């Protein structure tokens, strides 16, 4: 599998970070997917209390391999990522983001992720609830 060009990937990371920042200021719902913000990347929006959270959901195999720092990524459909600033902000506000369930990116040290064997609304929602236990219960998580 070909790795992305480093300059192009840096630009993609920047575009996703801008989209995450903007999305955190938008109206919030308990759980929602955005449109595609960069090729193969959508955002997963949620909130803990009144603190907005925006995870990035990566689905292109070459991007997943780049974020993991390993071209031999196990069979996976997606990578759900959260930047360290959001995790720290949530933890400081009293809403635990369980970083022990996330892996720190080798190529982007302030990015934490979990690999998903399948990307469905229910699966992503369940993982988000596991990572942020303070989220209110919702029918999709069942």
Residue frames as qw, qx, qy, qz and C-alpha x, y, z in Angstrom:
[[0.000, 0.891, 0.454, 0.000, 0.00, 0.00, 0.00],
 [0.407, 0.465, -0.021, 0.786, 1.39, 3.39, -1.00],
 [0.307, -0.556, -0.442, 0.634, 1.81, 5.92, 1.79],
 [0.198, 0.936, 0.288, 0.045, 0.47, 9.44, 1.21],
 [0.468, 0.521, -0.121, 0.703, 2.86, 12.17, 0.14],
 [0.422, -0.366, -0.515, 0.650, 3.99, 13.85, 3.43],
 [0.004, 0.066, -0.009, -0.998, 3.22, 17.40, 2.23],
 [0.439, -0.269, -0.536, -0.669, -0.23, 16.38, 0.96],
 [0.567, -0.417, -0.701, 0.116, -0.95, 14.50, 4.18],
 [0.271, -0.232, -0.367, 0.859, 0.13, 17.50, 6.27],
 [0.229, -0.075, -0.221, -0.945, -2.34, 19.63, 4.28],
 [0.556, -0.338, -0.669, -0.360, -5.08, 17.04, 4.82],
 [0.479, -0.360, -0.630, 0.495, -4.38, 16.99, 8.57],
 [0.072, -0.121, -0.140, 0.980, -4.57, 20.79, 8.59],
 [0.389, -0.195, -0.433, -0.789, -7.92, 20.78, 6.74],
 [0.589, -0.390, -0.706, -0.047, -9.34, 18.21, 9.13],
 [0.377, -0.280, -0.491, 0.734, -8.10, 20.23, 12.15],
 [0.131, -0.015, -0.073, -0.989, -9.79, 23.37, 10.77],
 [0.533, -0.283, -0.580, -0.547, -13.02, 21.41, 10.24],
 [0.546, -0.348, -0.697, 0.309, -12.82, 20.00, 13.79],
 [0.186, -0.175, -0.311, 0.915, -12.35, 23.48, 15.23],
 [0.314, -0.093, -0.262, -0.908, -15.27, 24.90, 13.25],
 [0.571, -0.293, -0.706, -0.300, -17.53, 21.94, 14.08],
 [0.405, -0.279, -0.678, 0.546, -16.96, 22.37, 17.80],
 [0.055, 0.170, 0.185, -0.966, -18.57, 25.82, 17.51],
 [0.379, -0.174, -0.590, -0.691, -21.66, 24.57, 15.64],
 [0.726, -0.276, 0.146, -0.612, -24.96, 23.57, 17.19],
 [0.001, 0.319, -0.940, 0.124, -24.53, 20.25, 18.90],
 [0.846, -0.140, -0.240, -0.454, -26.50, 17.07, 18.91],
 [0.802, -0.443, 0.387, -0.102, -25.94, 14.02, 21.04],
 [0.581, -0.195, 0.694, 0.378, -24.34, 12.17, 18.13],
 [0.593, 0.749, 0.140, -0.261, -24.02, 13.09, 14.47],
 [0.683, 0.011, 0.430, 0.591, -21.88, 12.48, 11.41],
 [0.143, 0.730, -0.103, -0.660, -20.84, 15.41, 9.20],
 [0.759, 0.643, -0.057, -0.080, -20.37, 15.52, 5.48],
 [0.857, 0.076, 0.009, 0.509, -16.93, 14.59, 4.14],
 [0.188, -0.950, 0.061, 0.243, -14.42, 17.26, 5.29],
 [0.036, 0.657, -0.681, -0.323, -11.46, 15.81, 3.36],
 [0.718, 0.223, -0.573, -0.327, -11.27, 12.75, 1.09],
 [0.680, -0.060, -0.721, 0.122, -12.06, 9.73, 3.28],
 [0.242, -0.092, -0.608, 0.751, -12.66, 11.79, 6.44],
 [0.353, -0.672, -0.398, -0.514, -15.90, 12.72, 8.18],
 [0.042, -0.343, 0.570, -0.745, -16.39, 14.11, 11.65],
 [0.491, -0.460, -0.739, -0.025, -18.33, 12.45, 14.45],
 [0.101, -0.486, 0.190, -0.847, -19.88, 15.14, 16.64],
 [0.584, -0.493, -0.641, 0.073, -20.95, 14.67, 20.22],
 [0.096, -0.682, 0.253, -0.680, -20.86, 16.45, 23.54],
 [0.528, -0.265, -0.701, 0.399, -20.19, 15.75, 27.18],
 [0.123, -0.643, -0.415, 0.632, -22.42, 18.03, 29.22],
 [0.367, 0.898, 0.152, -0.191, -22.17, 21.24, 27.25],
 [0.270, -0.638, 0.566, 0.447, -18.60, 20.54, 26.06],
 [0.792, 0.532, -0.085, -0.288, -18.56, 19.87, 22.29],
 [0.559, -0.373, 0.685, 0.282, -16.41, 17.02, 20.99],
 [0.701, 0.615, -0.160, -0.324, -15.47, 16.33, 17.38],
 [0.689, -0.253, 0.634, 0.242, -13.78, 13.05, 16.49],
 [0.416, 0.563, -0.476, -0.532, -12.39, 12.53, 13.00],
 [0.847, 0.068, 0.517, -0.107, -13.32, 9.28, 11.25],
 [0.131, 0.619, -0.634, -0.444, -10.70, 8.21, 8.69],
 [0.878, 0.163, 0.382, -0.237, -11.56, 5.46, 6.19],
 [0.667, 0.659, -0.343, -0.050, -8.84, 5.44, 3.49],
 [0.953, -0.193, -0.075, 0.221, -6.36, 2.59, 4.16],
 [0.612, 0.387, -0.162, 0.671, -3.32, 4.72, 3.29],
 [0.186, -0.701, 0.150, -0.672, -4.39, 7.44, 5.75],
 [0.850, -0.493, 0.004, -0.188, -5.01, 4.87, 8.47],
 [0.896, 0.050, -0.123, 0.424, -1.56, 3.37, 7.87],
 [0.323, 0.574, -0.171, 0.733, 0.02, 6.84, 8.04],
 [0.447, -0.680, 0.129, -0.567, -1.70, 7.73, 11.32],
 [0.934, -0.353, 0.030, -0.034, -0.82, 4.35, 12.82],
 [0.080, -0.785, 0.604, 0.109, 2.75, 4.59, 11.55],
 [0.460, -0.172, 0.869, 0.068, 2.43, 1.06, 10.20],
 [0.447, 0.278, -0.518, -0.675, 1.67, -0.04, 6.64],
 [0.345, -0.049, -0.935, -0.071, 0.77, -3.48, 7.99],
 [0.434, -0.120, 0.347, -0.823, -2.41, -2.27, 9.70],
 [0.261, 0.172, 0.945, -0.096, -4.76, -5.15, 10.50],
 [0.034, -0.443, -0.703, -0.556, -7.89, -5.42, 8.41],
 [0.056, -0.507, -0.493, 0.705, -9.88, -2.38, 9.44],
 [0.242, 0.705, 0.559, 0.365, -12.52, -0.13, 7.94],
 [0.019, -0.890, -0.094, -0.446, -11.82, 2.99, 9.91],
 [0.512, -0.057, -0.442, 0.735, -9.84, 4.94, 12.44],
 [0.259, -0.880, -0.335, -0.217, -11.60, 7.21, 14.94],
 [0.554, 0.135, -0.277, 0.774, -9.28, 9.96, 16.16],
 [0.295, -0.921, -0.252, -0.032, -9.34, 12.69, 18.78],
 [0.407, 0.618, -0.313, 0.595, -6.75, 15.40, 19.30],
 [0.529, -0.166, -0.608, 0.569, -5.05, 15.69, 22.66],
 [0.051, -0.157, 0.162, -0.973, -6.28, 19.25, 23.25],
 [0.617, -0.306, -0.306, -0.657, -9.91, 18.11, 23.21],
 [0.754, -0.226, -0.606, 0.119, -9.16, 15.18, 25.50],
 [0.374, -0.036, -0.468, 0.800, -7.36, 17.43, 27.99],
 [0.257, -0.221, -0.014, -0.941, -10.14, 20.05, 27.84],
 [0.718, -0.316, -0.454, -0.422, -12.79, 17.40, 28.50],
 [0.690, -0.187, -0.591, 0.374, -10.82, 15.91, 31.38],
 [0.186, 0.070, -0.323, 0.925, -10.28, 19.37, 32.92],
 [0.450, -0.237, -0.127, -0.851, -14.03, 20.00, 32.67],
 [0.500, -0.162, 0.698, -0.486, -14.68, 16.76, 34.57],
 [0.875, 0.324, 0.061, -0.355, -15.73, 14.67, 31.56],
 [0.558, -0.424, 0.672, 0.239, -13.32, 11.77, 31.32],
 [0.732, 0.552, -0.320, -0.237, -11.98, 10.84, 27.92],
 [0.860, -0.350, 0.367, 0.050, -10.47, 7.42, 28.51],
 [0.339, 0.774, -0.502, -0.183, -7.12, 7.71, 26.73],
 [0.426, -0.353, 0.833, -0.019, -6.17, 4.23, 27.96],
 [0.706, 0.362, 0.602, -0.089, -8.52, 2.86, 25.31],
 [0.520, 0.849, -0.040, -0.087, -6.86, 4.92, 22.60],
 [0.817, -0.028, 0.163, 0.553, -3.51, 4.54, 20.88],
 [0.082, -0.839, 0.124, 0.524, -1.21, 7.51, 20.46],
 [0.739, 0.671, 0.032, 0.048, -0.33, 8.14, 16.80],
 [0.753, -0.244, 0.189, 0.580, 3.33, 7.60, 15.99],
 [0.426, 0.372, 0.319, 0.760, 3.28, 10.15, 13.17],
 [0.180, -0.643, -0.122, -0.734, 1.04, 12.73, 14.92],
 [0.352, -0.003, -0.768, 0.535, 1.92, 12.54, 18.65],
 [0.230, 0.090, 0.432, -0.868, -1.02, 14.71, 19.80],
 [0.677, 0.046, -0.342, -0.650, -3.54, 12.49, 18.01],
 [0.347, -0.133, 0.879, -0.297, -5.13, 9.52, 19.73],
 [0.590, 0.166, -0.463, -0.641, -7.11, 6.85, 17.88],
 [0.623, -0.032, 0.746, -0.233, -8.99, 3.60, 17.99],
 [0.151, 0.164, -0.790, -0.571, -9.20, 1.24, 15.01],
 [0.684, 0.177, 0.346, -0.618, -12.63, 0.07, 13.91],
 [0.359, -0.033, 0.894, 0.266, -13.14, -3.30, 12.28],
 [0.150, 0.562, 0.703, 0.410, -16.34, -1.98, 10.74],
 [0.005, -0.091, -0.110, 0.990, -17.75, 1.52, 10.33],
 [0.199, -0.585, -0.706, -0.345, -21.44, 1.66, 11.08],
 [0.237, -0.657, 0.034, -0.715, -23.37, 4.33, 12.93],
 [0.818, -0.529, -0.109, -0.196, -24.08, 1.95, 15.81],
 [0.865, -0.043, -0.192, 0.462, -20.46, 0.75, 16.09],
 [0.319, 0.448, -0.143, 0.823, -19.02, 4.29, 16.04],
 [0.447, -0.653, -0.036, -0.610, -21.62, 5.45, 18.57],
 [0.898, -0.399, -0.180, 0.037, -20.81, 2.56, 20.91],
 [0.725, 0.112, -0.187, 0.654, -17.08, 3.33, 20.72],
 [0.035, 0.582, -0.073, 0.809, -17.64, 7.04, 21.40],
 [0.672, -0.618, -0.074, -0.402, -19.69, 6.13, 24.49],
 [0.912, -0.215, -0.190, 0.294, -16.94, 3.78, 25.68],
 [0.550, 0.288, -0.137, 0.772, -14.31, 6.50, 25.26],
 [0.103, -0.309, 0.183, -0.928, -16.38, 9.24, 26.91],
 [0.223, -0.325, -0.902, 0.178, -18.43, 7.59, 29.67],
 [0.060, 0.367, 0.402, -0.837, -20.13, 10.91, 30.60],
 [0.264, -0.025, -0.516, -0.815, -22.19, 10.93, 27.40],
 [0.625, 0.031, 0.381, -0.680, -25.87, 10.52, 28.01],
 [0.442, 0.110, 0.887, 0.075, -27.40, 7.14, 27.16],
 [0.442, 0.432, -0.234, -0.750, -28.98, 7.04, 23.74],
 [0.890, 0.191, 0.266, -0.319, -30.91, 4.47, 21.76],
 [0.692, 0.609, -0.385, -0.046, -28.15, 3.86, 19.18],
 [0.002, 0.610, -0.745, 0.270, -25.62, 2.80, 21.82],
 [0.794, -0.185, 0.420, -0.398, -27.75, -0.15, 22.90]]
